[in-house]
C-alpha cells in the first residue's frame, strides 16, 4: 500500500491511499480512487496534473495516470521504480475462507499517509438502512428512447428513476417512472449516492435516539420520515416533495465511513 497526493500546478488537490496490483519490468501499477485526479468543482480530469507516490520506505516517486474512469471512480497510476515493489494479489477463490466459522462483523479502512508515511486503520460505524419500499435505478440503464424523453422534459436533471414501488410506499404517491433528485434536501446523481445519503440519514437518527435494535426486525420507537424531492413525468411541472414514514429497518448492521479519529500504526 502506498500514499498518493495530487497537484494541479502548485495547488494541492487530494491525498489518497493506493494498492500496488502489478510490478513488471520496473513499472508498478497502483489502483486508487478517481477522485485523486478529479477537478474539485466539476466532474472532469484536472489540468497540469502532478502525482506523488509515497512508498512504505518513505521514498517519494512520480506517478503517471494510466487509466481512469470517473463514473466508476477508479484510477490506475503507474510508477517507475528501480527497487522491487511488493504487490497485492486478488483472487476470486473463496475456499480459503472458513465461512462457517464465527467471525467479527467489524470492517476496517486501511490507508497510508503521505508525510509521514505511516499506516492508518479505522473502524467503520454500524448503521442501518431504512426499508422505504422503493427500488431505484440509474439513468444510464434505461433505454435510449426513454432517456431522450427524460432529458427533453427535464433538461440537465440528475438523480435516480423509480423502478418499483412496494405496498409500504404506496401512500407516498410516488410512481414508477418518477425521478428522485433529493433526499431530505440532499442532492445526488446516481443510485450509489442515493444509498449513501440513506445510510447517513439513518446514522444521524441512530445517534439521536440511541436505541437498541432488535435482532429480528431492527426497529426504532420513533418513526422516521424521509422526504423525497423530484420530478413527476407527465404530471405537475417543477419539483414536488413526497414523504414516506418508515418504522422498519434492515436487520444487522452495515459498516459506514467517514470514520472517527484513526489509530496510527507505526
C-alpha positions as CSV (number, residue, x, y, z in Angstrom):
1,X,0.0,0.0,0.0
2,X,1.3,3.5,-1.0
3,X,0.3,7.1,-0.2
4,X,-0.8,9.3,-3.1
5,X,-1.2,13.0,-3.4
6,X,-2.1,15.0,-6.5
7,X,-1.5,18.6,-7.5
8,X,-2.7,20.9,-10.3
9,X,0.2,23.2,-10.9
10,X,1.3,24.1,-7.3
11,X,-2.2,23.7,-5.8
12,X,-2.8,20.5,-3.8
13,X,-5.9,18.6,-4.9
14,X,-6.3,15.4,-2.9
15,X,-4.5,12.8,-0.8
16,X,-5.4,9.1,-1.0
17,X,-4.0,5.6,-0.5
18,X,-3.4,3.2,-3.3
19,X,-2.7,-0.6,-3.7
20,X,0.0,-1.9,-5.9
21,X,-1.6,-4.6,-8.0
22,X,1.3,-5.2,-10.5
23,X,5.0,-4.7,-10.8
24,X,6.7,-5.7,-14.1
25,X,9.9,-4.6,-15.7
26,X,10.4,-1.8,-13.2
27,X,6.9,-0.4,-13.6
28,X,4.3,-0.6,-10.8
29,X,0.6,-0.2,-11.3
30,X,-1.4,1.3,-8.4
31,X,-5.2,1.3,-8.2
32,X,-6.9,4.1,-6.3
33,X,-10.0,6.4,-6.4
34,X,-10.5,8.6,-9.5
35,X,-11.1,11.5,-7.1
36,X,-7.3,11.7,-7.0
37,X,-7.3,13.4,-10.4
38,X,-10.8,14.9,-10.4
39,X,-11.4,18.7,-10.5
40,X,-12.8,19.9,-7.2
41,X,-15.7,21.8,-8.8
42,X,-16.6,19.6,-11.8
43,X,-16.6,16.0,-13.0
44,X,-13.5,16.3,-15.2
45,X,-9.9,15.4,-15.1
46,X,-7.7,18.2,-13.6
47,X,-5.2,20.1,-15.8
48,X,-1.5,20.3,-15.2
49,X,-1.7,17.2,-13.1
50,X,1.2,16.0,-10.9
51,X,1.1,12.9,-8.7
52,X,3.4,12.0,-5.9
53,X,3.7,8.3,-4.8
54,X,4.9,7.6,-1.3
55,X,6.4,4.2,-0.7
56,X,6.4,2.4,2.6
57,X,10.1,3.1,2.9
58,X,9.4,6.9,2.8
59,X,10.7,7.3,-0.8
60,X,8.8,9.7,-3.0
61,X,8.3,8.8,-6.7
62,X,6.5,10.5,-9.6
63,X,3.3,8.8,-10.7
64,X,1.5,9.0,-14.1
65,X,-2.1,8.3,-14.8
66,X,-2.5,5.2,-16.9
67,X,-6.3,4.6,-16.9
68,X,-9.2,6.4,-15.3
69,X,-13.0,6.0,-15.2
70,X,-14.7,8.9,-13.4
71,X,-18.1,7.2,-13.4
72,X,-16.9,4.1,-11.6
73,X,-14.5,6.2,-9.6
74,X,-11.4,4.1,-10.3
75,X,-7.9,5.2,-11.4
76,X,-4.7,3.4,-12.2
77,X,-1.4,5.2,-11.6
78,X,1.9,3.8,-12.9
79,X,5.2,4.5,-11.2
80,X,8.8,3.7,-12.3
81,X,11.0,2.2,-9.6
82,X,14.5,0.7,-9.6
83,X,13.6,-1.3,-6.5
84,X,11.0,-4.1,-6.3
85,X,7.5,-3.0,-5.3
86,X,5.5,-5.7,-3.4
87,X,2.1,-6.1,-4.9
88,X,-1.2,-7.3,-3.6
89,X,-2.7,-10.4,-5.3
90,X,-6.5,-10.7,-5.6
91,X,-8.4,-13.9,-6.1
92,X,-12.0,-14.9,-6.6
93,X,-11.4,-18.2,-4.8
94,X,-13.5,-18.4,-1.6
95,X,-12.3,-21.8,-0.3
96,X,-9.5,-20.2,1.7
97,X,-12.1,-18.7,4.0
98,X,-14.0,-20.6,6.6
99,X,-17.4,-19.1,6.1
100,X,-19.0,-21.4,8.6
101,X,-16.8,-20.1,11.5
102,X,-17.5,-17.3,13.8
103,X,-16.1,-14.0,12.5
104,X,-16.3,-10.5,13.7
105,X,-18.6,-8.2,11.6
106,X,-16.2,-5.3,12.1
107,X,-14.6,-3.9,8.9
108,X,-11.7,-1.5,8.9
109,X,-10.5,1.1,6.5
110,X,-6.7,0.8,5.9
111,X,-4.6,3.6,4.3
112,X,-1.2,5.1,4.2
113,X,-0.2,8.7,5.0
114,X,2.0,10.7,2.6
115,X,4.1,12.5,5.1
116,X,4.8,10.8,7.4
117,X,4.2,7.5,5.5
118,X,2.7,5.5,8.4
119,X,-0.3,3.2,8.0
120,X,-3.7,4.2,9.4
121,X,-6.6,1.9,10.3
122,X,-10.1,2.9,11.5
123,X,-13.3,1.1,12.3
124,X,-16.5,1.9,10.5
125,X,-19.6,2.7,12.4
126,X,-22.6,0.5,12.3
127,X,-25.6,1.9,10.6
128,X,-28.9,0.5,9.3
129,X,-30.8,1.0,6.1
130,X,-34.5,2.1,6.1
131,X,-37.0,-0.2,4.3
132,X,-38.5,2.7,2.3
133,X,-40.2,0.4,-0.3
134,X,-38.7,1.9,-3.4
135,X,-36.4,0.3,-5.9
136,X,-34.5,2.9,-7.9
137,X,-32.0,2.7,-10.8
138,X,-29.5,4.8,-12.7
139,X,-30.4,6.8,-15.8
140,X,-27.8,5.1,-17.9
141,X,-29.5,1.7,-17.5
142,X,-32.7,2.9,-19.2
143,X,-33.4,2.6,-22.9
144,X,-32.1,5.4,-25.1
145,X,-35.6,6.4,-26.2
146,X,-36.7,6.8,-22.5
147,X,-33.5,8.8,-21.7
148,X,-34.3,11.2,-24.6
149,X,-37.8,11.8,-23.2
150,X,-36.5,12.4,-19.7
151,X,-33.9,14.9,-20.7
152,X,-36.3,16.6,-23.1
153,X,-38.8,17.0,-20.3
154,X,-36.2,17.9,-17.6
155,X,-33.0,19.2,-19.2
156,X,-29.9,18.6,-17.1
157,X,-31.7,16.6,-14.4
158,X,-29.6,14.4,-12.1
159,X,-30.8,11.7,-9.7
160,X,-32.4,8.2,-9.9
161,X,-35.5,6.8,-11.6
162,X,-38.1,4.8,-9.6
163,X,-38.3,1.2,-11.0
164,X,-40.6,-0.4,-8.4
165,X,-42.9,0.8,-5.6
166,X,-43.7,-1.7,-2.7
167,X,-47.1,-1.6,-0.9
168,X,-45.4,0.1,2.1
169,X,-44.6,3.1,0.0
170,X,-47.8,3.5,-2.0
171,X,-49.2,6.1,0.4
172,X,-46.4,8.5,-0.7
173,X,-48.0,8.6,-4.2
174,X,-44.5,8.1,-5.7
175,X,-45.0,6.3,-9.0
176,X,-42.9,4.0,-11.2
177,X,-41.0,6.3,-13.7
178,X,-40.8,9.2,-11.3
179,X,-37.3,10.9,-10.9
180,X,-35.9,11.5,-7.4
181,X,-33.3,14.2,-7.2
182,X,-33.0,15.0,-3.4
183,X,-33.5,13.1,-0.2
184,X,-34.2,15.3,2.8
185,X,-32.8,18.2,0.8
186,X,-29.5,16.4,-0.1
187,X,-28.9,16.1,-3.8
188,X,-27.4,13.0,-5.5
189,X,-26.7,11.9,-9.1
190,X,-26.9,8.1,-9.0
191,X,-28.2,5.1,-7.1
192,X,-24.9,4.6,-5.1
193,X,-25.0,8.2,-3.8
194,X,-28.7,7.8,-3.0
195,X,-27.8,4.7,-0.9
196,X,-25.1,6.7,0.9
197,X,-27.4,9.5,1.7
198,X,-29.9,7.0,3.2
199,X,-27.2,5.5,5.4
200,X,-26.0,8.9,6.6
201,X,-29.6,9.8,7.4
202,X,-30.1,6.6,9.5
203,X,-26.7,7.1,11.2
204,X,-27.9,10.6,12.3
205,X,-31.2,9.1,13.5
206,X,-29.5,6.3,15.5
207,X,-27.1,8.8,17.1
208,X,-30.0,11.0,18.2
209,X,-32.2,8.2,19.5
210,X,-29.5,5.9,20.9
211,X,-31.9,3.0,20.7
212,X,-31.0,-0.7,21.0
213,X,-32.1,-2.6,17.8
214,X,-33.9,-5.9,17.9
215,X,-32.3,-8.7,16.0
216,X,-35.4,-9.9,14.1
217,X,-36.5,-6.6,12.6
218,X,-34.4,-3.7,13.7
219,X,-37.0,-1.1,14.7
220,X,-36.8,2.4,16.2
221,X,-39.5,3.5,18.6
222,X,-39.7,6.9,16.9
223,X,-41.0,7.0,13.3
224,X,-38.5,8.1,10.7
225,X,-39.8,10.4,7.9
226,X,-37.9,10.7,4.6
227,X,-38.7,13.5,2.2
228,X,-38.1,12.6,-1.5
229,X,-37.9,15.5,-3.9
230,X,-38.1,15.0,-7.6
231,X,-39.9,15.2,-10.9
232,X,-43.1,13.5,-11.9
233,X,-43.1,12.6,-15.5
234,X,-46.1,13.7,-17.4
235,X,-47.5,15.3,-14.3
236,X,-47.1,18.6,-12.3
237,X,-44.3,20.7,-13.7
238,X,-41.5,21.7,-11.3
239,X,-40.2,19.9,-8.3
240,X,-42.5,18.0,-5.9
241,X,-41.7,16.7,-2.4
242,X,-43.3,13.5,-1.1
243,X,-42.9,11.8,2.3
244,X,-42.5,8.2,3.3
245,X,-42.9,7.3,7.0
246,X,-40.7,4.4,8.0
247,X,-40.6,2.2,11.1
248,X,-38.8,-0.9,9.8
249,X,-35.1,-1.2,9.0
250,X,-32.7,-3.8,7.7
251,X,-31.6,-6.4,10.2
252,X,-27.9,-6.4,11.2
253,X,-25.5,-3.5,10.6
254,X,-23.6,-2.0,7.8
255,X,-20.1,-0.6,8.2
256,X,-20.1,3.1,7.2
257,X,-17.5,5.7,6.8
258,X,-16.4,8.6,7.3
259,X,-14.8,7.4,10.5
260,X,-13.7,8.9,13.8
261,X,-10.1,9.7,14.5
262,X,-8.0,6.8,13.1
263,X,-5.5,4.7,15.0
264,X,-1.9,5.2,13.7
265,X,0.2,2.0,13.1
266,X,3.9,2.6,13.3
